[in-house]
Amino acid sequence: MASEFTVTISDPEGMHARPAGRLVEQAQKYQSAITIDDKGNKADAKRIFAVMGLGAKQGDMLTVSVDGPDQDKAVEELQSFFKENL
């Protein structure tokens, strides 16, 4: 069963190229499928153009879903990533 968590973008510039690129690098470390949902728009967190295409802005609340063999580790590490980078 997939795990989910929500995160609010606090970076004044939103999800711009640098943090989006770092997010994709982080997501690619896991076997699990990772999906980001921003107000019904969904993106594969392992694809830079999909993540950038969300256009997430400061204050947006994202739901991150993780489903796969290493989902517990991925959720824990991705929550930390979002807090530190976005």
C-alpha positions as CSV (number, residue, x, y, z in Angstrom):
1,M,0.0,0.0,0.0
2,A,1.3,3.4,-1.0
3,S,2.5,5.9,1.7
4,E,1.6,9.6,1.4
5,F,2.6,12.9,3.0
6,T,1.9,16.5,2.3
7,V,4.3,19.4,2.2
8,T,3.8,23.1,1.7
9,I,6.3,24.9,-0.6
10,S,8.0,27.6,1.5
11,D,10.6,28.8,-1.0
12,P,9.6,32.3,-2.3
13,E,10.6,31.2,-5.8
14,G,8.5,28.0,-5.7
15,M,9.7,24.9,-7.4
16,H,12.2,26.4,-9.7
17,A,14.9,24.6,-11.7
18,R,17.6,24.0,-9.1
19,P,15.4,22.4,-6.4
20,A,13.4,20.6,-9.0
21,G,16.6,19.1,-10.4
22,R,17.8,18.1,-6.9
23,L,14.3,16.5,-6.2
24,V,14.5,14.4,-9.3
25,E,18.0,13.3,-8.4
26,Q,16.8,12.3,-4.9
27,A,13.7,10.5,-6.3
28,Q,15.8,8.5,-8.7
29,K,17.7,6.8,-5.8
30,Y,14.6,4.8,-5.0
31,Q,13.0,1.8,-6.7
32,S,9.5,3.0,-5.6
33,A,7.2,5.0,-7.8
34,I,7.0,8.6,-6.5
35,T,4.2,10.9,-7.6
36,I,3.6,14.6,-6.7
37,D,0.1,16.0,-6.8
38,D,-0.4,19.8,-6.9
39,K,-4.1,20.6,-7.0
40,G,-5.0,17.6,-9.1
41,N,-2.0,17.9,-11.5
42,K,0.2,14.9,-11.0
43,A,3.9,14.4,-11.9
44,D,6.4,11.6,-11.8
45,A,9.0,12.9,-9.4
46,K,11.7,11.1,-11.4
47,R,11.1,13.3,-14.5
48,I,12.4,16.9,-14.5
49,F,10.0,18.2,-17.1
50,A,7.0,16.7,-15.2
51,V,8.1,18.2,-11.9
52,M,8.8,21.6,-13.5
53,G,5.5,21.4,-15.4
54,L,3.6,21.5,-12.1
55,G,4.6,25.1,-11.6
56,A,4.4,24.7,-7.8
57,K,4.5,28.1,-6.1
58,Q,5.2,29.3,-2.6
59,G,2.2,28.3,-0.4
60,D,1.2,25.4,-2.6
61,M,0.4,22.2,-0.7
62,L,1.8,19.1,-2.5
63,T,0.8,15.5,-1.8
64,V,3.7,13.1,-2.4
65,S,2.8,9.4,-2.9
66,V,5.4,6.7,-2.7
67,D,4.7,3.1,-3.6
68,G,7.3,0.3,-3.8
69,P,9.8,-1.8,-2.0
70,D,11.7,1.0,-0.4
71,Q,8.8,3.4,0.2
72,D,9.4,3.8,4.0
73,K,13.0,4.9,3.5
74,A,12.0,7.1,0.5
75,V,9.2,8.8,2.5
76,E,11.5,9.6,5.4
77,E,14.3,10.9,3.3
78,L,12.0,12.9,0.9
79,Q,10.2,14.6,3.8
80,S,13.6,15.8,5.0
81,F,14.6,16.9,1.5
82,F,11.4,19.0,1.2
83,K,12.0,20.7,4.6
84,E,15.6,21.5,3.7
85,N,15.2,22.6,0.1
86,L,11.7,23.8,-0.6
